[in-house]
């Protein structure tokens, strides 16, 4: 390769370079054109920076998996199977505990209602709500506007007497 080596970077418009003090810098190519390197050394340096920034977890070493025997894989499978069984047992215990908590909360609410309202507390609450609805309907039908109009001068006079006297 010679001077003017181009690296086509269509997916990204950023170029990694080294700064004056050795720090890694990312320069944006705002035109979207390929990043141009003056020499092969610049290109190799850029590629080395990209490789250094790559995560080690992304690299797969095929030899590590090809050396595993069937017994090793089977032992791992049995370990995972045991772990799944253990997690299912723990989940079952948690589910039973949640059922117990919900049941005890419902029993507590029922006992509290019986302690405050006696026998048939929910019927008494329903009766109180129905009575409130009927009373509110009756109050809406009474013509209170004229009563308030007649009482307003009396209330104003009483307030005036208190502030003067």
C-alpha positions, 0 to 999 in steps of 0.5 A, spaced: 500 500 500 502 506 498 500 514 500 493 516 500 491 509 503 483 509 504 479 506 508 472 505 506 467 507 513 460 507 510 457 505 517 460 510 521 463 517 520 468 517 525 476 516 525 480 514 531 487 517 532 492 518 537 493 525 540 499 529 541 500 526 548 498 519 546 491 519 548 485 516 543 481 521 539 475 520 535 475 525 529 468 525 525 468 525 518 462 530 517 462 529 509 461 521 510 466 520 505 472 515 506 477 516 512 484 518 508 490 516 511 497 519 509 501 513 510 501 505 511 503 507 518 497 511 519 492 506 517 496 500 521 496 505 527 488 506 526 487 499 526 491 497 532 487 502 536 480 499 533 483 492 535 485 495 542 478 498 543 474 492 542 472 488 548 475 482 550 468 478 551 467 479 544 472 475 542 471 467 541 477 462 542 474 456 538 480 451 541 477 452 548 470 449 546 473 444 541 477 441 546 471 439 551 469 432 551 462 429 551 462 428 559 464 435 560 458 437 556 454 432 560 456 434 567 455 441 565 448 439 563 446 436 569 449 442 573 444 446 570 438 441 570 439 441 578 440 449 578 433 449 575 430 444 579 433 448 585 430 454 582 423 451 581 423 449 588 425 456 591 419 459 586 414 454 589 416 456 596 415 464 594 409 462 591 406 459 597 408 464 602 405 470 597 398 466 598 399 465 605 400 473 606 394 475 601 390 470 605 392 473 612 391 480 609 384 478 607 382 475 614 385 481 618 381 486 614 375 481 615 376 481 622 377 488 623 371 490 619 367 485 624 370 488 630 368 495 628 361 494 625 359 487 628 355 482 625 354 483 617 359 489 616 359 489 609 351 489 609 352 495 614 357 499 609 352 498 603 346 501 607 350 507 609 352 508 602 345 507 600 342 512 605 347 517 603 345 517 596 338 518 598 339 523 603 344 527 597 338 526 592 333 529 597 337 535 599 338 536 591 330 537 590 329 542 596 329 549 593 335 552 598 336 558 593 330 562 596 332 560 603 339 562 602 337 568 599 332 570 605 337 568 610 343 572 607 341 579 609 340 576 617 347 573 616 350 580 614 347 584 619 349 579 625 356 579 622 356 587 622 353 587 629 359 583 631 364 587 628 361 594 630 360 592 638 
